[in-house]
Amino acid sequence: MSRRAVLGLGAAVPLTLAAPAAASPAPPASVGQGGEPGTIGGARLGRDGVQAQKTAGLPKKLTARSWLVADHDSGEVLASYNAHRRLAPASTLKMLFADTLLDKFERTRTYKVTDADLADVPSGSSLVGIRPGITYTVEQLWLGVFLRSGNDAVHVLSHMNGGLEKTVAEMQARAEDLQALDTRVASPDGYDHKGQLSSAYDLTLFARHGLKNKDFRGYCATRTADYPAGGKKTFQIQNTDRLLTGAWGLDVYEGLFGVKNGYTSNAGNTFTGAATRDGRTLLVTVMHPKSGGNGVYEETAALLDWGFAQAGAAGPVGALVTPLSEGGAKASPSPTAPVERAATGTEAAVTQGGPPWGLLGGAGGAMALLAGGAYALRTRRRNRTTEGPRHGD
């Protein structure tokens, strides 16, 4: 597959995404009675429960512990549920990784992978199938990150950047510049590590800022790519975003062009999606729904449907703030954002219920690497013999 074919879908992303308008001012503290005045993005985003000017039409069977719907261009938050709740982000944290490192290396630069580059990839990780001794382009490494959520690709790029510690520090600094103050970075890949947390609000900030980068847009919109397997051999990789590809029994969501999904057995499912219809682009983040498998995608699609049905009529309940480096006013950390690491619990969402989804999101994503060659398969089998959380999409 040619480079043009691989990234062709990225060209379809509207050019208006290149320079989103500055975020709208956050609503005053008096809006959303009982809200927290110091909450980033507006007082109502600091409240528990559903926040929306008009709740009519909101999906009735949402089970996610946190979710948020925002207008990409204006930055208005149209509806949310526990927007600043700190939860394990899984691979959606790779949006921050990409936003931090994408401009550091020319996409045509080549790099020969060593054993040391892969020595610190956590057991049970999702892998794209990178092998020591093979030379990859930076573009190919990023395709491994965006399409297969490959922790092996993340670690190679991190070592190219000077190591994991340096990369984590730079990601944390970028999060602070974006005013994503719910986020604590412990690893660049999003894998379960003590203290690694984010929120639906922060993940939406990462997506919005990342989409300003044309390479970010192109990679997250790519459905399939041919990947090096050594010599002249290649294997095909497919994007694990099921709303983009229509995999696992889902329909392709009309107008969707990314952004990033995630899964670990400890964190559960997370997803941030972006879609455009009739010239309007919406961002939706869903974290930790009770239903596995397709549940995170079903709930995202339902929230996108609601947002597009509003046709601009839903008033804002908050705003995505502007980065400090782009003139944003400095905000304070959300004062009451609770911290929860696991996907299990008794907290109710909008309405309890929803269909049970039998398939776990990460297992199928990792097994798709069978087509990638014997090395990826051997690595996967080796990882399954060790203790630790499973890491998927």
N, C-alpha and C positions, 0 to 999 in steps of 0.2 A: 504494500500500500504506500502510495506516495505521500510526502509531507503535506501536499495540498489536499489530498483525499482525507488524511487523518484529521486535519484541523478544519476541514471544509465547513462543518456545522457551526464552528465558532464565528464564521463570517456572517451567519444569519442573525446573530445577536444584535439587537438594535443599537445603532451608533449613539443613541441618547444615553446609553449606559456609561459611556466613556467619561462623562463629566456630570454626575448627579448634582442637582441643586443642593444648596446648603440646607441643613435640617431646619424644619420649622421651629420656632421658639417653643419651649416646653410650656404646657399649660400652667397657670398659676397654682399656688398651693391650695387655694380655695376650691379648685376643681377637683371633684372626687373627694367628698367630705370624709375626713378621717385618714386621708393619705399622709404619707411622710414627706414634708416639704423638702428634705435634703436628697430625695431620691433622684438618681441620674435619669434624665429623660422626662421627669415630671412626677408630681406627687402621686398620681393614681397608679403608677407603675410600682410603687412601694406597697400597695395594698394586696392582701390575699384575695384569691378568687378571681372571677371573670371581670374584666374591665372593658366596657364598650359603651359608646353613646347610645347605640341601638343594638339590643341583644336579639331582636327578631331575626330569625333565619340562621342564627349561629348553629352549628352542628350539635345535635343532641346527645351524641354518644362518644364524646371525647374522653379518653382515659389518661392522656398525657399528664405528667406531673407539672409541666410547664409548657406554654406555647405563646407565640407572638405573631401577629400579622402586621406588616408595615408596607407603606408605599415607598418604593425604591427611590423615586425622583425627589419627592418632597421630604422624605424622612419621617413622615407622620406615622405614628403607631396607631393603627385602626382598632385593634382589640388585642387583649393579652390575658394570660392566666399565669399568675405567679412569675412575672417577667424576670425578676432578679433572683429567683431561687437558684442557689448554687448546687449544681449537679455534675456528675462525671460526664465529660463531653464525648468520650470515645474519639473516633476518627474525624468528627467534625472540627476538632482542634487543628486539623491539617489545613483548614482555611487560613488560620493565623500563621502557620508555618509557611504557606505559600505566599501570603501577603508580605511576610518579612523577608523572604529570600529570593523571590522570583527575579528581581532586577539585578541580582548580584552576579549572575553568570550568563554569558551569551548562550543562546539556545543551541548554537552549532558547536560549542566547545565539546571536546571529547575527554573522557576520563576512563582509565583502566582500573577496574575494581579489584581491591585486594581482600585477603581474608580478614584483615584488621577492620576494614570498613563494615563488615557484617558480623563481627564477633559480639557486638553488644545489642543485636536485635533480640527483643524479648521472646522467650519461648511461647509458642501459641499464636504468634503474630500472623496477621494477614500478609501475604507475600505476593509479589509480582513474578518472582522467579529469577532474580539477579544472581549471576554466578561470578565468582572471582576469576580473574584472568581475561574476562570479556571487556571490551571497550564499548562504552555507551556514550551517546550524545546527551547533553543536558536536557534536550527536548524529550528524549526517550525516558530519562529518569523522571521528569515531571509527568509524563503520561502514566508511568507506573504509580505515581502518587495519586493522581486524580482519578484514574480509571479503576485501578485495582486496590487502591488504598494501601499500597505496598509499604510496609514498615522498612523493608530492605532498601527501597528507593529513598525513603526519608533519611535513613541512617547514612547512606552513601553521600547524599547532598549535605547532610550535617557535617560529615567529616571533611568534605570539600570546603565547607565554611569555617573550618577551624576546630571542629569537635562538638560534641553534644552540649557540654556546659556552656560554651560560647553561644551556641544556637538558642538554647533555652533562655539565656539572659537577654538575647536580642528579641526573642519573641515576647518576653515579659515587658520589655521596654516598649515594643510596638503596641502591645495591649494597653499600656498606660497612656501612650500617646492617643490611641483611639478612644480613651476614656472607658475602656472595658474593664472596670475595676472589680467585677465579680470574678475575674479570671486569675487563676494561679497555675502557672506552667511548671510542670515537673519533668516532662519529656516532650520531644518535638513531634512524636507520632500520635499522641492522644491515648496511648496505652494506659491501662489502669496503674497509677502510681499514687502513693499516699499524698494527699493534699492537692491533687490535680483536679481542678474544678472550673466550671464556667457557668453561664446562664443563657437562657433563650435570648435575652436582650443582647448580651455580648456576642454570641454567635451570629446574630443578625448584623451587628456592627461589622464583624469580620467579613461577612459575605458582601455587604454593601461596599465596603472599601476595596475589597479584592476585585470586585467586578469593574472597578475603574481601570484595571490593567487588562489590556487586550489579550495577553497571553493567558492570564487567569480565565478570562471568558472563553477563550478558545479551547483550553484544556477541559474545563468542566462541562463543555457542550459536546465533547467528542464521545461518540458511542463505542467505537471499536478502533483498534490499531494493531498493526503487526509488530511483534516485539522480538528483539534479538535472542537467539538460542545458541549462539556459537557458530563460527564459520559463516556460511551463507544461509543457515537455517533460521527460520522465524516461527513464531506461534502467535495466534490471535488472542488479544485480551479484550474484554468487554467491560464497559462501565458498570459498576455495581449499583448505580442509581436506577432503581426499577421504574420510576416514573418517566425517566428519560428513555429507557430501552424497551419498556413493556415486558420485562422478564417476570417469571414466577406468577403468571396468570393475571398480571395487571395490564391495563391499557396505558399506552403512552399518553401522558397528560398534555393536552393541547397548549402549546406556547411555552412549555417548560424547557429551560436550557441549563440546568444545574440546580444546586451548587455542590453539596457534599453530604454524604451519609456516614453513619458510624454505628458500630455495634461491639460491645464486649459482654461476656456473660455476667460480669459484675455491674456494668453501667446500664445494660439494656440497649435499646435502640435510640438513636438521635438522628435528626435530619434537618438541614436547611435547604429549602428549595426556592428557586426564582422562576417566574413565568411572566410572559408578556401577552396581553390580549388588547386589541383595539388601541394600541399605543400606550397602554398603561402597564407598568411592571410592578409586581408585588413580590415581597419576600415573606416566607413563612418558616418559622423554626418550631419544631416539635421535639420535646425531650421526654424520654422514658414513658411511653404508653404501656399500659398493662399487657396489651396483646402483642405477641411476638410476630415474627415473619413480616407480613405486609402491613401490619397495623400502623406503623409510623408513616408509611406512604399514604394509606387510606385517610388518616387524619389530616395529613398535610394537604392532600387533594381537596378534602372537604372544606378546609379553611381557605384555600385559594378560591374555591368556588364561591364561598361566601363573600370574600373580598371583591372579586370581580362583579358579583351580582349587585354590590353596593353602588357601582358606577360613580364613585366619588361622593356619595351621599353620606357615608359614615363619617362623623366628626372624629377628630383625633382625641386620644386619651393620653398622649405623650408624644415623644419625638426621639429619633435617633440622633444623638449629639454629634457635633462636628469635631474631628480630631484637633488636638491642641496645635499641631504643626500646620494646620490649615486655618487657623484663626478661631478655633472653638474656645468658648469660655470654660475655664477650669471648673469641673464639678467635684463634688465630694462623694466618697463611697456610699452606696446605699446602706442606710443605717440598720435596717432590720432584715436584710436578706438572709433567710435560713440556709443552713448547709446540710445537704443530704447527699450521700455517696451512692447508695444502692438504688436499684430500680424498684424494689419491693416496698410495701408499706400499706397503710390503711387510709391515706388521705384521699378524699373524694375529688373528682374532677368536675366538669360541667354536669355530666350525668353519668353515673356508673353504668357499665354495661358495654355492649358492642360484641361483635362476633369473635369467637375464639379462633386464633390463627395458629395453625399447627406447626408451621415450619419456622425454625430459628433463622434470623437474618444472616448471621455470620457464617454458618456452617456451609451453606451452598456457595457463598462467595469464595471461600477458600478452596473448595473442591474443584471449582472451575479451572484452577491452575493445572489440572491434569494434562490439559492440552499444551501446557507450557514446557514440557520436557521432563526428563527423569530427575534432574537436579531439584526442581521445585517440589516434585512429589516426595523425594527422599527427605528433603528439609521438612516438609509438612508432617511426614510420618514421625520423624525424629522429635519434632516439637510436641506431638501428641503424647509422647511417652513421659513428658515432664509435668510436674505440678504447675498450676497457674491458671489464670482466667483465659478463656478463649476470646480471641480478638478477630472480629470479622470485618464487615464492610468498612 
